[in-house]
Amino acid sequence: MKMTKQHYEFLTDEVLPLMASPSSLEEVADKLGNTNPLFNRGVFMARALEKWEDKNIPKAMIAELDQMIEEVTS
């Protein structure tokens, strides 16, 4: 079965945020790489990780972490 962009978007938006950890996203991307020669792993992972974080990490924690990173790197 050749998967389309719409299939990948459904996975990243609806299914993958339910995974227990973001490392599972890498495993899924590995398997999906064989489904379509035009599969763009980087784009897929960026969207999947963003959606996973939105569902699983509180916004306040992300803001705190961003602030800590800014303090350390500046």
N, CA, C and O atoms as CSV, one atom per row, in Angstrom:
chain,resi,resn,atom,element,x,y,z
A,1,MET,N,N,0.849,-1.182,0.000
A,1,MET,CA,C,0.000,0.000,0.000
A,1,MET,C,C,0.891,1.241,0.000
A,1,MET,O,O,1.763,1.382,0.858
A,2,LYS,N,N,0.677,2.116,-0.938
A,2,LYS,CA,C,1.405,3.376,-0.972
A,2,LYS,C,C,0.651,4.396,-0.130
A,2,LYS,O,O,-0.510,4.708,-0.392
A,3,MET,N,N,1.327,4.901,0.873
A,3,MET,CA,C,0.698,5.883,1.752
A,3,MET,C,C,0.889,7.284,1.181
A,3,MET,O,O,1.877,7.579,0.509
A,4,THR,N,N,-0.082,8.127,1.470
A,4,THR,CA,C,-0.073,9.495,0.970
A,4,THR,C,C,0.215,10.470,2.105
A,4,THR,O,O,0.289,10.088,3.273
A,5,LYS,N,N,0.374,11.729,1.736
A,5,LYS,CA,C,0.589,12.781,2.728
A,5,LYS,C,C,-0.558,12.794,3.749
A,5,LYS,O,O,-0.330,13.004,4.940
A,6,GLN,N,N,-1.770,12.572,3.283
A,6,GLN,CA,C,-2.920,12.585,4.183
A,6,GLN,C,C,-2.833,11.448,5.211
A,6,GLN,O,O,-3.224,11.624,6.364
A,7,HIS,N,N,-2.328,10.301,4.800
A,7,HIS,CA,C,-2.135,9.192,5.739
A,7,HIS,C,C,-1.125,9.575,6.811
A,7,HIS,O,O,-1.362,9.372,8.002
A,8,TYR,N,N,0.000,10.131,6.379
A,8,TYR,CA,C,1.050,10.521,7.325
A,8,TYR,C,C,0.551,11.593,8.289
A,8,TYR,O,O,0.848,11.548,9.483
A,9,GLU,N,N,-0.206,12.555,7.769
A,9,GLU,CA,C,-0.730,13.619,8.622
A,9,GLU,C,C,-1.722,13.073,9.644
A,9,GLU,O,O,-1.737,13.512,10.794
A,10,PHE,N,N,-2.544,12.121,9.230
A,10,PHE,CA,C,-3.464,11.503,10.179
A,10,PHE,C,C,-2.677,10.812,11.294
A,10,PHE,O,O,-3.016,10.937,12.470
A,11,LEU,N,N,-1.636,10.089,10.919
A,11,LEU,CA,C,-0.815,9.419,11.930
A,11,LEU,C,C,-0.187,10.420,12.892
A,11,LEU,O,O,-0.262,10.245,14.108
A,12,THR,N,N,0.435,11.472,12.350
A,12,THR,CA,C,1.117,12.433,13.224
A,12,THR,C,C,0.146,13.206,14.099
A,12,THR,O,O,0.468,13.535,15.241
A,13,ASP,N,N,-1.031,13.498,13.580
A,13,ASP,CA,C,-1.969,14.351,14.306
A,13,ASP,C,C,-2.872,13.585,15.274
A,13,ASP,O,O,-3.247,14.116,16.319
A,14,GLU,N,N,-3.221,12.353,14.936
A,14,GLU,CA,C,-4.229,11.637,15.712
A,14,GLU,C,C,-3.715,10.400,16.449
A,14,GLU,O,O,-4.147,10.123,17.567
A,15,VAL,N,N,-2.806,9.665,15.839
A,15,VAL,CA,C,-2.389,8.385,16.408
A,15,VAL,C,C,-1.108,8.504,17.227
A,15,VAL,O,O,-1.063,8.052,18.371
A,16,LEU,N,N,-0.079,9.101,16.661
A,16,LEU,CA,C,1.218,9.126,17.333
A,16,LEU,C,C,1.245,9.909,18.645
A,16,LEU,O,O,2.048,9.570,19.514
A,17,PRO,N,N,0.417,10.935,18.837
A,17,PRO,CA,C,0.405,11.578,20.156
A,17,PRO,C,C,-0.008,10.636,21.288
A,17,PRO,O,O,0.206,10.942,22.461
A,18,LEU,N,N,-0.592,9.504,20.941
A,18,LEU,CA,C,-1.013,8.530,21.943
A,18,LEU,C,C,0.115,7.583,22.354
A,18,LEU,O,O,-0.045,6.800,23.290
A,19,MET,N,N,1.246,7.649,21.666
A,19,MET,CA,C,2.378,6.777,21.985
A,19,MET,C,C,2.920,7.134,23.367
A,19,MET,O,O,2.801,8.274,23.815
A,20,ALA,N,N,3.516,6.146,24.036
A,20,ALA,CA,C,4.011,6.343,25.393
A,20,ALA,C,C,5.205,7.289,25.469
A,20,ALA,O,O,5.345,8.031,26.441
A,21,SER,N,N,6.062,7.271,24.455
A,21,SER,CA,C,7.247,8.128,24.501
A,21,SER,C,C,7.631,8.566,23.096
A,21,SER,O,O,7.271,7.910,22.118
A,22,PRO,N,N,8.362,9.675,22.992
A,22,PRO,CA,C,8.747,10.149,21.666
A,22,PRO,C,C,9.730,9.214,20.961
A,22,PRO,O,O,9.853,9.266,19.737
A,23,SER,N,N,10.427,8.366,21.707
A,23,SER,CA,C,11.342,7.427,21.037
A,23,SER,C,C,10.563,6.442,20.164
A,23,SER,O,O,11.106,5.909,19.196
A,24,SER,N,N,9.317,6.203,20.493
A,24,SER,CA,C,8.476,5.339,19.670
A,24,SER,C,C,8.217,5.951,18.303
A,24,SER,O,O,7.998,5.234,17.327
A,25,LEU,N,N,8.242,7.273,18.234
A,25,LEU,CA,C,8.024,7.950,16.957
A,25,LEU,C,C,9.112,7.588,15.957
A,25,LEU,O,O,8.844,7.439,14.765
A,26,GLU,N,N,10.336,7.447,16.445
A,26,GLU,CA,C,11.466,7.070,15.583
A,26,GLU,C,C,11.244,5.690,14.975
A,26,GLU,O,O,11.514,5.472,13.794
A,27,GLU,N,N,10.753,4.772,15.783
A,27,GLU,CA,C,10.486,3.418,15.300
A,27,GLU,C,C,9.419,3.426,14.209
A,27,GLU,O,O,9.542,2.727,13.204
A,28,VAL,N,N,8.380,4.215,14.415
A,28,VAL,CA,C,7.318,4.318,13.412
A,28,VAL,C,C,7.884,4.916,12.125
A,28,VAL,O,O,7.593,4.426,11.035
A,29,ALA,N,N,8.684,5.962,12.244
A,29,ALA,CA,C,9.270,6.596,11.057
A,29,ALA,C,C,10.156,5.610,10.298
A,29,ALA,O,O,10.171,5.610,9.067
A,30,ASP,N,N,10.889,4.776,11.021
A,30,ASP,CA,C,11.717,3.758,10.364
A,30,ASP,C,C,10.867,2.850,9.489
A,30,ASP,O,O,11.231,2.548,8.353
A,31,LYS,N,N,9.741,2.421,10.022
A,31,LYS,CA,C,8.866,1.520,9.266
A,31,LYS,C,C,8.177,2.229,8.110
A,31,LYS,O,O,7.979,1.635,7.049
A,32,LEU,N,N,7.811,3.484,8.301
A,32,LEU,CA,C,7.113,4.221,7.248
A,32,LEU,C,C,8.027,4.578,6.077
A,32,LEU,O,O,7.556,4.812,4.964
A,33,GLY,N,N,9.323,4.617,6.332
A,33,GLY,CA,C,10.262,4.930,5.258
A,33,GLY,C,C,10.142,3.999,4.071
A,33,GLY,O,O,10.514,4.364,2.956
A,34,ASN,N,N,9.630,2.805,4.295
A,34,ASN,CA,C,9.473,1.824,3.215
A,34,ASN,C,C,8.138,1.926,2.490
A,34,ASN,O,O,7.899,1.186,1.536
A,35,THR,N,N,7.274,2.821,2.923
A,35,THR,CA,C,5.920,2.869,2.356
A,35,THR,C,C,5.793,3.777,1.144
A,35,THR,O,O,4.833,3.662,0.382
A,36,ASN,N,N,6.741,4.670,0.961
A,36,ASN,CA,C,6.644,5.639,-0.131
A,36,ASN,C,C,8.041,6.195,-0.390
A,36,ASN,O,O,8.690,6.674,0.540
A,37,PRO,N,N,8.519,6.140,-1.642
A,37,PRO,CA,C,9.858,6.651,-1.927
A,37,PRO,C,C,9.997,8.156,-1.689
A,37,PRO,O,O,11.113,8.661,-1.575
A,38,LEU,N,N,8.886,8.866,-1.613
A,38,LEU,CA,C,8.923,10.309,-1.380
A,38,LEU,C,C,8.772,10.663,0.101
A,38,LEU,O,O,8.694,11.839,0.454
A,39,PHE,N,N,8.731,9.648,0.962
A,39,PHE,CA,C,8.587,9.883,2.399
A,39,PHE,C,C,9.735,10.756,2.891
A,39,PHE,O,O,10.907,10.435,2.693
A,40,ASN,N,N,9.379,11.866,3.537
A,40,ASN,CA,C,10.376,12.796,4.067
A,40,ASN,C,C,10.419,12.625,5.585
A,40,ASN,O,O,9.589,13.170,6.313
A,41,ARG,N,N,11.398,11.861,6.039
A,41,ARG,CA,C,11.505,11.528,7.452
A,41,ARG,C,C,11.627,12.785,8.322
A,41,ARG,O,O,11.015,12.862,9.387
A,42,GLY,N,N,12.405,13.754,7.879
A,42,GLY,CA,C,12.606,14.966,8.668
A,42,GLY,C,C,11.317,15.732,8.893
A,42,GLY,O,O,11.030,16.158,10.011
A,43,VAL,N,N,10.552,15.907,7.851
A,43,VAL,CA,C,9.269,16.617,7.955
A,43,VAL,C,C,8.311,15.820,8.838
A,43,VAL,O,O,7.627,16.380,9.695
A,44,PHE,N,N,8.272,14.513,8.618
A,44,PHE,CA,C,7.393,13.654,9.404
A,44,PHE,C,C,7.744,13.728,10.884
A,44,PHE,O,O,6.861,13.905,11.722
A,45,MET,N,N,9.013,13.596,11.208
A,45,MET,CA,C,9.439,13.598,12.615
A,45,MET,C,C,9.181,14.948,13.276
A,45,MET,O,O,8.762,14.999,14.433
A,46,ALA,N,N,9.425,16.031,12.561
A,46,ALA,CA,C,9.180,17.358,13.139
A,46,ALA,C,C,7.707,17.517,13.511
A,46,ALA,O,O,7.380,17.987,14.601
A,47,ARG,N,N,6.831,17.123,12.603
A,47,ARG,CA,C,5.389,17.250,12.872
A,47,ARG,C,C,4.957,16.277,13.971
A,47,ARG,O,O,4.202,16.647,14.869
A,48,ALA,N,N,5.435,15.044,13.897
A,48,ALA,CA,C,5.054,14.034,14.890
A,48,ALA,C,C,5.502,14.449,16.291
A,48,ALA,O,O,4.748,14.319,17.255
A,49,LEU,N,N,6.722,14.944,16.394
A,49,LEU,CA,C,7.228,15.351,17.705
A,49,LEU,C,C,6.463,16.562,18.238
A,49,LEU,O,O,6.147,16.626,19.426
A,50,GLU,N,N,6.170,17.513,17.365
A,50,GLU,CA,C,5.402,18.685,17.790
A,50,GLU,C,C,4.029,18.275,18.328
A,50,GLU,O,O,3.598,18.754,19.376
A,51,LYS,N,N,3.353,17.392,17.607
A,51,LYS,CA,C,2.020,16.944,18.032
A,51,LYS,C,C,2.108,16.113,19.312
A,51,LYS,O,O,1.234,16.212,20.174
A,52,TRP,N,N,3.161,15.289,19.444
A,52,TRP,CA,C,3.331,14.490,20.652
A,52,TRP,C,C,3.547,15.406,21.859
A,52,TRP,O,O,2.944,15.205,22.914
A,53,GLU,N,N,4.408,16.409,21.698
A,53,GLU,CA,C,4.676,17.353,22.793
A,53,GLU,C,C,3.415,18.128,23.165
A,53,GLU,O,O,3.136,18.320,24.348
A,54,ASP,N,N,2.647,18.576,22.166
A,54,ASP,CA,C,1.407,19.307,22.444
A,54,ASP,C,C,0.454,18.485,23.307
A,54,ASP,O,O,-0.221,19.027,24.183
A,55,LYS,N,N,0.401,17.189,23.061
A,55,LYS,CA,C,-0.525,16.306,23.778
A,55,LYS,C,C,0.018,15.870,25.144
A,55,LYS,O,O,-0.755,15.643,26.075
A,56,ASN,N,N,1.346,15.752,25.266
A,56,ASN,CA,C,1.909,15.085,26.431
A,56,ASN,C,C,2.728,15.945,27.388
A,56,ASN,O,O,3.001,15.518,28.510
A,57,ILE,N,N,3.119,17.128,26.977
A,57,ILE,CA,C,3.932,17.978,27.838
A,57,ILE,C,C,3.171,19.278,28.109
A,57,ILE,O,O,2.785,19.979,27.174
A,58,PRO,N,N,2.955,19.597,29.387
A,58,PRO,CA,C,2.235,20.840,29.713
A,58,PRO,C,C,2.964,22.069,29.159
A,58,PRO,O,O,4.193,22.145,29.192
A,59,LYS,N,N,2.196,23.014,28.659
A,59,LYS,CA,C,2.761,24.238,28.059
A,59,LYS,C,C,3.669,24.983,29.035
A,59,LYS,O,O,4.702,25.520,28.633
A,60,ALA,N,N,3.298,25.020,30.295
A,60,ALA,CA,C,4.109,25.726,31.288
A,60,ALA,C,C,5.494,25.095,31.412
A,60,ALA,O,O,6.487,25.799,31.600
A,61,MET,N,N,5.558,23.776,31.308
A,61,MET,CA,C,6.844,23.095,31.404
A,61,MET,C,C,7.717,23.417,30.194
A,61,MET,O,O,8.928,23.595,30.331
A,62,ILE,N,N,7.124,23.490,29.036
A,62,ILE,CA,C,7.877,23.822,27.820
A,62,ILE,C,C,8.429,25.237,27.930
A,62,ILE,O,O,9.582,25.482,27.574
A,63,ALA,N,N,7.614,26.171,28.422
A,63,ALA,CA,C,8.071,27.555,28.586
A,63,ALA,C,C,9.223,27.623,29.579
A,63,ALA,O,O,10.188,28.356,29.366
A,64,GLU,N,N,9.125,26.867,30.652
A,64,GLU,CA,C,10.205,26.825,31.647
A,64,GLU,C,C,11.498,26.290,31.051
A,64,GLU,O,O,12.572,26.851,31.267
A,65,LEU,N,N,11.386,25.219,30.314
A,65,LEU,CA,C,12.562,24.625,29.685
A,65,LEU,C,C,13.185,25.567,28.653
A,65,LEU,O,O,14.407,25.698,28.578
A,66,ASP,N,N,12.337,26.216,27.864
A,66,ASP,CA,C,12.852,27.200,26.894
A,66,ASP,C,C,13.602,28.315,27.587
A,66,ASP,O,O,14.647,28.757,27.109
A,67,GLN,N,N,13.077,28.773,28.712
A,67,GLN,CA,C,13.734,29.839,29.469
A,67,GLN,C,C,15.076,29.362,30.016
A,67,GLN,O,O,16.061,30.099,29.958
A,68,MET,N,N,15.130,28.147,30.543
A,68,MET,CA,C,16.381,27.590,31.060
A,68,MET,C,C,17.428,27.455,29.950
A,68,MET,O,O,18.601,27.764,30.160
A,69,ILE,N,N,17.011,27.004,28.795
A,69,ILE,CA,C,17.923,26.864,27.663
A,69,ILE,C,C,18.459,28.239,27.264
A,69,ILE,O,O,19.651,28.397,27.002
A,70,GLU,N,N,17.580,29.215,27.223
A,70,GLU,CA,C,17.979,30.578,26.865
A,70,GLU,C,C,19.018,31.101,27.845
A,70,GLU,O,O,20.003,31.710,27.427
A,71,GLU,N,N,18.820,30.878,29.129
A,71,GLU,CA,C,19.753,31.345,30.141
A,71,GLU,C,C,21.111,30.675,30.005
A,71,GLU,O,O,22.143,31.321,30.188
A,72,VAL,N,N,21.120,29.411,29.692
A,72,VAL,CA,C,22.371,28.656,29.579
A,72,VAL,C,C,23.135,29.018,28.306
A,72,VAL,O,O,24.366,29.059,28.308
A,73,THR,N,N,22.417,29.274,27.239
A,73,THR,CA,C,23.073,29.509,25.941
A,73,THR,C,C,23.382,30.976,25.664
A,73,THR,O,O,24.080,31.279,24.695
A,74,SER,N,N,22.890,31.881,26.477
A,74,SER,CA,C,23.161,33.309,26.197
A,74,SER,C,C,24.251,33.864,27.051
A,74,SER,O,O,24.588,35.042,26.932
